[in-house]
Amino acid sequence: MAEVSIKVEISGGIYPLKVDANDEESIKEAVNLINSKIAEFEKNYVIKDKKDVLAMVMIQLVSYLYKKLNASEKELSDLKQLLNDVERMLKQHQSDISNIEN
């Protein structure tokens, strides 16, 4: 995959990155989200140190990601259980048909 060089701005700082070309758009969206959250925290709280704002944004975003990850893992587990139940029922149905034929 092709790498591209981009520069992103977060909280007034410019950061050069080399990213996969396919990831460029999602990285820019992530940067926009981070900057939006920074602006939200700066508007709602009196925080003098940018590091504190960045830490608060990081905690909020990472906790959101963990919440989504846990929900996805539970959904996957539920789907696996459903698939196992369907497989068990099909095997039982196949066994019932075999018993009828004999």
C-alpha positions as CSV (number, residue, x, y, z in Angstrom):
1,M,0.0,0.0,0.0
2,A,1.2,3.5,-0.8
3,E,2.2,5.8,2.0
4,V,1.4,9.5,1.9
5,S,2.9,12.3,3.9
6,I,0.3,14.6,5.6
7,K,0.4,17.3,8.2
8,V,-2.3,17.5,10.8
9,E,-3.0,20.3,13.2
10,I,-4.1,19.4,16.7
11,S,-4.6,22.2,19.3
12,G,-2.4,24.6,17.4
13,G,0.5,22.1,16.9
14,I,1.5,20.8,13.5
15,Y,2.3,17.1,13.2
16,P,3.8,15.5,10.1
17,L,2.6,11.9,9.6
18,K,3.3,9.2,7.1
19,V,0.1,7.2,6.7
20,D,-1.3,4.6,4.4
21,A,-3.2,6.3,1.6
22,N,-6.3,4.4,2.5
23,D,-6.2,5.7,6.0
24,E,-5.7,9.4,5.2
25,E,-9.4,10.3,5.3
26,S,-10.1,8.5,8.5
27,I,-7.1,10.2,10.1
28,K,-8.3,13.6,9.1
29,E,-11.7,12.8,10.5
30,A,-10.1,11.7,13.8
31,V,-8.1,15.0,13.9
32,N,-11.3,17.0,13.3
33,L,-13.0,15.1,16.1
34,I,-10.1,15.7,18.5
35,N,-10.0,19.4,17.7
36,S,-13.8,19.6,18.1
37,K,-13.5,18.0,21.5
38,I,-10.7,20.3,22.5
39,A,-12.8,23.3,21.6
40,E,-15.7,21.9,23.6
41,F,-13.6,21.4,26.7
42,E,-12.0,24.8,26.4
43,K,-15.4,26.4,26.0
44,N,-17.0,24.5,29.0
45,Y,-14.0,24.5,31.4
46,V,-11.4,26.9,32.5
47,I,-8.2,25.0,31.8
48,K,-4.9,26.8,31.4
49,D,-2.7,23.9,30.4
50,K,-3.2,22.4,26.9
51,K,-1.9,19.1,28.2
52,D,-4.8,18.9,30.6
53,V,-7.3,19.5,27.8
54,L,-5.6,16.9,25.6
55,A,-5.7,14.4,28.5
56,M,-9.4,15.0,29.1
57,V,-10.1,14.6,25.4
58,M,-8.0,11.4,25.3
59,I,-9.9,9.9,28.3
60,Q,-13.3,10.8,26.8
61,L,-12.5,9.3,23.3
62,V,-10.7,6.2,24.6
63,S,-13.5,5.4,27.0
64,Y,-16.0,5.8,24.2
65,L,-13.9,3.4,22.1
66,Y,-13.8,0.8,24.9
67,K,-17.5,1.1,25.4
68,K,-18.1,0.4,21.6
69,L,-15.5,-2.4,21.6
70,N,-17.2,-4.1,24.6
71,A,-20.6,-3.8,22.9
72,S,-19.2,-5.2,19.7
73,E,-17.6,-8.1,21.5
74,K,-20.9,-8.9,23.3
75,E,-22.8,-8.7,20.0
76,L,-20.2,-11.1,18.4
77,S,-20.5,-13.5,21.3
78,D,-24.3,-13.4,21.0
79,L,-24.1,-14.1,17.3
80,K,-21.7,-17.0,17.8
81,Q,-24.2,-18.5,20.4
82,L,-27.0,-18.0,17.9
83,L,-25.1,-19.7,15.2
84,N,-24.2,-22.6,17.5
85,D,-27.9,-23.0,18.4
86,V,-28.9,-23.0,14.7
87,E,-26.2,-25.6,13.9
88,R,-27.4,-27.8,16.8
89,M,-31.0,-27.5,15.6
90,L,-30.0,-28.4,12.0
91,K,-28.2,-31.4,13.2
92,Q,-31.1,-32.5,15.3
93,H,-33.4,-32.0,12.3
94,Q,-31.1,-34.0,10.1
95,S,-31.1,-36.8,12.7
96,D,-34.9,-36.7,12.9
97,I,-35.2,-37.0,9.1
98,S,-32.7,-39.9,9.1
99,N,-34.7,-41.7,11.8
100,I,-38.0,-41.2,9.8
101,E,-36.4,-42.6,6.7
102,N,-35.2,-45.7,8.5
